[in-house]
Amino acid sequence: MHARPEDFDRALDLWCHKAEKEGWSVSVLDRDREAGRDGRCGAVEVDGLRYEIRYGPRTRTVLIDDSSGEDVARPAFAYAVWAEPVVLETFLVDE
């Protein structure tokens, strides 16, 4: 499996589209110009909170119909796009 640089741009657009379709207000803050650096696509703001959008191989659980007709959970390795929250240092205060 190998992702191309344009895959990261498309992944960011797809994530934003899906979030907006669910009713979230999304603003793209930046797009990673070195597409694929650590899987980073860019940064977004969703209703005042910042997230980094990443794209890369992830393990998911899928249901597969086995030979007995029962659904069995199995791991599947595929590309996915996800958001990771950005924690600003101003919130990390020792009291």
TITORNU-714939 format. One record per residue (C-alpha): y, x negated, z negated; residue number from 1. Coordinates in steps of 0.25 Angstrom, whole numbers, padded with zeros to 4 digits. Layout:
<rs>
((Y, X, Z), NUM),
...
</rs>
This chain:
<rs>
((0000, 0000, 0000), 1),
((0014, -0005, 0004), 2),
((0027, 0002, 0004), 3),
((0038, -0001, 0014), 4),
((0052, -0002, 0010), 5),
((0056, 0012, 0017), 6),
((0045, 0018, 0008), 7),
((0054, 0015, -0004), 8),
((0066, 0022, 0002), 9),
((0058, 0034, 0006), 10),
((0052, 0035, -0008), 11),
((0066, 0035, -0014), 12),
((0070, 0046, -0005), 13),
((0057, 0054, -0007), 14),
((0058, 0053, -0023), 15),
((0073, 0058, -0022), 16),
((0069, 0070, -0013), 17),
((0058, 0074, -0022), 18),
((0067, 0073, -0034), 19),
((0078, 0081, -0027), 20),
((0068, 0091, -0023), 21),
((0064, 0094, -0037), 22),
((0079, 0096, -0040), 23),
((0083, 0083, -0046), 24),
((0096, 0077, -0042), 25),
((0093, 0063, -0037), 26),
((0103, 0052, -0033), 27),
((0098, 0039, -0026), 28),
((0105, 0027, -0034), 29),
((0100, 0016, -0025), 30),
((0088, 0013, -0015), 31),
((0081, 0000, -0017), 32),
((0085, -0009, -0006), 33),
((0073, -0018, -0008), 34),
((0063, -0007, -0006), 35),
((0051, -0008, -0014), 36),
((0056, -0018, -0025), 37),
((0047, -0014, -0037), 38),
((0045, -0001, -0030), 39),
((0059, 0003, -0032), 40),
((0065, 0013, -0022), 41),
((0079, 0015, -0028), 42),
((0086, 0022, -0040), 43),
((0089, 0037, -0041), 44),
((0097, 0045, -0051), 45),
((0091, 0059, -0055), 46),
((0099, 0068, -0063), 47),
((0106, 0056, -0070), 48),
((0094, 0048, -0072), 49),
((0091, 0035, -0064), 50),
((0077, 0032, -0058), 51),
((0071, 0021, -0050), 52),
((0062, 0026, -0039), 53),
((0050, 0018, -0036), 54),
((0039, 0018, -0025), 55),
((0026, 0012, -0025), 56),
((0011, 0013, -0027), 57),
((0007, 0022, -0039), 58),
((-0006, 0027, -0044), 59),
((-0007, 0042, -0045), 60),
((-0018, 0052, -0049), 61),
((-0024, 0061, -0038), 62),
((-0034, 0072, -0038), 63),
((-0046, 0069, -0029), 64),
((-0057, 0079, -0026), 65),
((-0070, 0072, -0029), 66),
((-0083, 0075, -0023), 67),
((-0087, 0085, -0034), 68),
((-0074, 0093, -0030), 69),
((-0067, 0089, -0043), 70),
((-0053, 0084, -0043), 71),
((-0053, 0070, -0049), 72),
((-0040, 0062, -0053), 73),
((-0040, 0048, -0046), 74),
((-0029, 0038, -0045), 75),
((-0022, 0036, -0031), 76),
((-0013, 0024, -0028), 77),
((-0001, 0028, -0019), 78),
((0014, 0026, -0017), 79),
((0023, 0035, -0025), 80),
((0038, 0036, -0028), 81),
((0043, 0038, -0043), 82),
((0055, 0037, -0052), 83),
((0057, 0028, -0064), 84),
((0068, 0031, -0073), 85),
((0079, 0020, -0075), 86),
((0082, 0017, -0090), 87),
((0097, 0013, -0091), 88),
((0099, 0002, -0101), 89),
((0110, 0010, -0108), 90),
((0099, 0019, -0113), 91),
((0091, 0008, -0119), 92),
((0099, 0006, -0132), 93),
((0093, 0001, -0145), 94),
((0098, 0008, -0157), 95),
</rs>
